[in-house]
Amino acid sequence: MDTTRERRRATGRHTIGIAATITALAVTAVALVGVAPAQASGKTSTGGDYAVTVNGSTTNPAVGKEYKLKDTAVSGTIAVRGKHNGFDVRVADLGVYDYTLTGAADTQRMVTKPTVVFASKVPSLTAAQLAGTKLSSLEVKDDTLVAIFSTGAGKFKIQAKDGAQGGIFQMETEFAAPVTFTHTLGAGLFYFTNPYTGKINFGDGTPAVTSGSGAHQMLLGKDSPQVATKTSQTATTTTWTVQPGGRLGGVLGEDAIELSAGATNCTSDCQAQNQIRGSLPVPPDPVDPTPLATR
């Protein structure tokens, strides 16, 4: 846990651009010496710290304190900003936009500057499914966030962890019918077939740097479906059909390339941290991965 991070609760501030916020967080990152590790579900050595902006007001709960919000009408964009990652939730379509790794100083980081990993993660919801959308529950504590939206047709859940890598993000659906999700990677990233596992990963192809002030691991990730079927794949996008009670998450770093058997068919309490997390062999980093052809 970062013992020097800001202990304040700020309100009334307007949402600012993700790049500016994240750059500031990266610049003010603390040294790594003597800092306790964070939980394995969001792998970091310095811990995380989420702040959230709802209806124009920003809250960053003090260390160890929890911020809760219930049954709130929301509009515009909900901004989530952490030390290691950040993103926006657009209330109009419940899509997640500009999911960004900050590159803050950390032994587990995979980038050294703010990098948009996903330009968007968008569920295709009908007008009826979106009718009456409200934020039924929001919980923010240190490096974790859980947001549940309720509509006239069901519920939609987002869970996030402010980590540099690991199983740190997912979206769950609770509607009567399947929901299609479209994932679009950020600029410079692409999907490829990992030659060591035969599975589809994504990244930017930049090799790891093992020492010095610019040290970082290779940027690697994968979509993490549960009770979901991939319906299309290009070099920069995937679409998935997620069944009621299923989820679509994202896994970054070693957890994305370890030799696992894949997700189970869980449809209840399928949390982002329910990953194998390092208990299986990890193959070498791929060398010069090639973007997938459209298929």
C-alpha positions in Angstrom: 0.0 0.0 0.0 1.3 3.4 -0.9 1.7 5.1 2.5 2.3 8.5 1.0 -0.7 8.9 -1.3 -3.1 11.7 -0.9 -5.5 11.3 2.0 -8.3 13.6 1.0 -11.9 13.6 -0.1 -12.4 16.1 -2.8 -15.8 17.1 -4.0 -17.3 19.6 -6.5 -14.5 19.4 -9.0 -15.4 19.0 -12.7 -14.2 16.0 -14.6 -11.0 16.6 -16.5 -9.5 14.8 -19.5 -8.2 11.3 -18.9 -4.8 12.0 -20.4 -4.1 15.0 -18.2 -5.2 13.3 -15.0 -3.3 10.1 -15.7 -0.1 12.0 -16.7 -0.2 13.8 -13.4 -0.6 10.6 -11.5 2.3 9.1 -13.3 4.5 12.1 -12.5 3.7 12.0 -8.8 4.2 8.2 -8.4 6.3 7.4 -5.3 9.5 5.3 -5.1 9.1 1.6 -4.9 11.4 1.0 -1.9 9.7 -0.5 1.2 6.2 -0.5 -0.2 3.9 -3.4 0.6 2.5 -5.4 -2.3 -1.1 -5.0 -3.4 -3.6 -7.9 -3.7 -2.8 -10.4 -6.5 -6.0 -9.6 -8.4 -4.5 -6.3 -9.4 -0.8 -6.9 -9.5 1.3 -3.8 -8.4 4.1 -3.1 -6.0 2.8 0.3 -5.0 -0.9 -0.2 -4.5 -3.7 1.8 -6.1 -6.1 4.6 -5.4 -9.3 5.3 -7.2 -11.1 8.6 -7.4 -14.5 8.8 -9.1 -16.5 11.7 -10.6 -20.3 11.4 -10.7 -22.5 14.2 -11.9 -19.6 16.6 -11.9 -18.4 16.0 -8.3 -15.2 14.1 -7.6 -14.7 11.9 -4.6 -11.4 10.2 -3.4 -12.0 8.4 -0.1 -9.3 8.5 2.5 -7.1 5.4 2.8 -9.1 2.5 4.2 -12.4 4.4 3.9 -15.3 3.4 1.6 -17.4 5.8 -0.5 -20.9 4.5 -1.2 -23.6 5.9 -3.4 -27.1 4.4 -3.9 -30.1 4.9 -6.2 -28.7 8.0 -7.9 -29.9 9.5 -11.2 -26.8 10.0 -13.3 -26.0 11.6 -16.7 -23.1 12.3 -18.9 -19.9 10.4 -18.0 -18.7 8.8 -14.9 -14.9 9.2 -14.7 -12.8 6.7 -12.8 -9.1 7.7 -12.2 -6.5 5.6 -10.5 -2.8 5.5 -10.0 -2.4 2.6 -12.5 -5.4 2.8 -14.7 -8.5 4.9 -15.5 -11.6 4.9 -17.7 -14.9 6.6 -18.4 -18.4 5.1 -18.3 -20.9 6.8 -20.7 -24.3 6.6 -19.0 -26.2 6.9 -22.3 -25.0 3.4 -23.5 -23.2 2.0 -20.4 -20.1 1.7 -22.6 -16.6 2.0 -21.2 -14.3 4.4 -23.0 -10.5 5.1 -23.0 -9.5 2.3 -20.6 -5.9 3.6 -20.0 -2.8 2.3 -18.3 -1.0 5.2 -16.7 2.6 4.0 -16.7 3.1 5.1 -13.1 6.3 3.8 -11.5 5.8 0.2 -10.5 7.7 -3.1 -10.9 4.6 -4.6 -12.6 3.9 -1.8 -15.1 3.7 -2.7 -18.8 4.0 0.9 -20.2 5.9 4.0 -19.2 3.4 6.6 -20.3 -0.4 6.9 -20.5 -1.5 4.3 -23.0 -5.1 3.7 -24.1 -5.5 -0.1 -24.1 -9.2 -0.1 -25.1 -10.7 2.7 -27.0 -14.1 1.3 -26.0 -15.9 -1.7 -24.5 -19.6 -1.2 -25.5 -22.7 -3.4 -24.9 -25.3 -3.3 -27.6 -28.4 -2.5 -25.4 -31.8 -1.6 -26.8 -33.7 1.5 -25.8 -35.9 -0.7 -23.7 -32.9 -2.2 -21.9 -31.5 1.3 -21.2 -34.8 2.9 -20.1 -34.7 4.4 -16.7 -31.0 3.8 -16.2 -29.7 4.8 -12.7 -26.7 4.1 -10.6 -28.2 1.8 -8.0 -25.0 1.1 -6.2 -21.4 2.5 -6.3 -18.7 1.4 -3.9 -15.1 2.8 -4.0 -12.4 1.9 -1.5 -8.7 2.4 -2.1 -7.9 0.4 -5.3 -11.3 -1.2 -5.9 -14.5 -0.1 -7.6 -17.9 -1.8 -8.0 -20.7 0.0 -9.9 -24.2 -1.5 -10.5 -26.6 0.2 -12.9 -30.3 -0.8 -12.9 -32.7 -0.2 -15.8 -36.2 -1.1 -16.6 -35.0 -4.4 -18.1 -32.2 -5.6 -15.8 -28.8 -4.8 -14.2 -25.3 -4.0 -15.5 -22.3 -4.4 -13.3 -18.7 -3.0 -13.6 -15.9 -4.1 -11.4 -12.4 -2.7 -11.5 -9.1 -2.9 -9.7 -6.5 -0.1 -9.8 -3.6 -2.5 -10.6 -0.8 -2.4 -13.2 -1.8 -5.9 -14.5 -3.8 -9.0 -13.6 -7.6 -9.6 -13.7 -8.5 -6.0 -13.1 -11.6 -5.3 -15.1 -14.9 -6.9 -16.0 -18.5 -6.2 -17.0 -21.5 -8.4 -16.1 -25.0 -8.5 -17.6 -28.2 -9.4 -15.9 -30.8 -9.0 -18.6 -33.3 -11.6 -19.9 -31.7 -11.9 -23.3 -28.0 -12.2 -24.4 -26.0 -9.0 -24.9 -23.5 -8.3 -27.7 -20.3 -6.5 -26.6 -17.8 -4.9 -29.0 -14.2 -4.4 -27.8 -12.1 -1.9 -29.8 -8.4 -1.6 -28.9 -6.5 1.7 -28.5 -4.3 3.1 -31.2 -1.2 1.0 -31.8 -2.5 -2.1 -30.2 -3.5 -5.3 -32.0 -4.8 -8.8 -31.5 -2.4 -11.7 -32.4 -2.0 -15.4 -32.0 0.5 -16.2 -29.3 2.9 -18.7 -30.8 3.6 -20.3 -27.4 0.0 -21.0 -26.4 -2.0 -20.8 -29.7 -4.4 -18.3 -27.9 -5.4 -14.8 -28.9 -3.7 -12.1 -27.0 -3.4 -8.3 -27.6 -0.5 -5.9 -27.2 1.6 -3.4 -29.0 4.6 -5.7 -29.7 7.1 -3.6 -27.7 9.6 -5.8 -25.9 10.1 -5.6 -22.2 12.9 -3.4 -20.7 14.4 -5.2 -17.8 16.3 -2.4 -16.0 16.7 1.3 -15.5 14.3 4.1 -15.0 12.3 3.0 -18.1 11.9 -0.6 -17.1 8.6 -2.2 -17.9 7.2 -5.6 -18.8 5.8 -6.4 -22.2 2.2 -5.1 -22.8 0.1 -8.2 -23.1 -3.5 -8.9 -22.5 -6.6 -11.0 -23.5 -10.3 -10.8 -23.4 -11.7 -12.9 -20.6 -15.2 -14.2 -21.3 -17.5 -16.3 -19.1 -20.6 -17.8 -20.5 -19.9 -15.8 -23.7 -19.2 -16.6 -27.4 -16.9 -14.8 -29.7 -18.8 -13.8 -32.9 -16.1 -11.8 -34.8 -12.5 -11.0 -34.6 -10.2 -8.5 -36.5 -6.8 -7.2 -35.7 -8.3 -4.4 -33.6 -11.8 -5.5 -32.5 -13.7 -8.4 -31.1 -17.5 -9.0 -30.6 -18.9 -11.3 -28.1 -22.4 -12.6 -27.3 -22.7 -12.7 -23.5 -25.5 -14.9 -22.0 -27.6 -13.7 -19.0 -25.5 -13.8 -15.9 -22.3 -14.0 -18.0 -19.4 -11.6 -18.1 -16.7 -10.1 -20.2 -13.5 -9.1 -18.6 -10.0 -8.1 -19.4 -6.8 -9.7 -18.1 -3.3 -8.1 -18.4 0.2 -9.3 -18.0 1.3 -12.8 -17.0 -2.3 -13.9 -16.2 -3.1 -13.2 -19.9 -0.5 -15.7 -21.3 -0.3 -18.5 -18.6 -1.3 -21.9 -19.8 -4.8 -22.0 -18.3 -7.7 -24.1 -19.4 -10.0 -21.0 -19.8 -13.0 -19.7 -17.9 -15.7 -21.8 -16.2 -19.5 -21.4 -16.9 -20.1 -19.3 -13.7 -23.2 -17.2 -13.8 -23.2 -15.9 -10.2 -20.7 -13.6 -8.4 -18.1 -14.1 -11.2 -15.7 -11.6 -9.9 -12.6 -10.1 -11.7 -10.3 -11.5 -9.0 -11.4 -15.1 -9.7 -8.5 -15.7 -12.0 -5.8 -18.4 -11.6 -3.2 -15.6 -11.0 0.2 -17.1 -11.5 -0.4 -20.8 -10.4 0.3 -22.1 -13.9 3.4 -22.0 -16.2 4.1 -18.7 -17.9 5.6 -19.0 -21.4 8.2 -16.5 -22.8 7.1 -13.2 -24.2 6.2 -13.4 -27.9 8.8 -11.9 -30.3 7.5 -9.5 -33.1 3.9 -10.7 -32.9 1.9 -10.3 -36.1 -1.5 -8.6 -36.1 -4.4 -10.9 -37.0 -5.9 -10.8 -40.4 -9.7 -10.1 -40.5 -11.7 -13.2 -40.2 
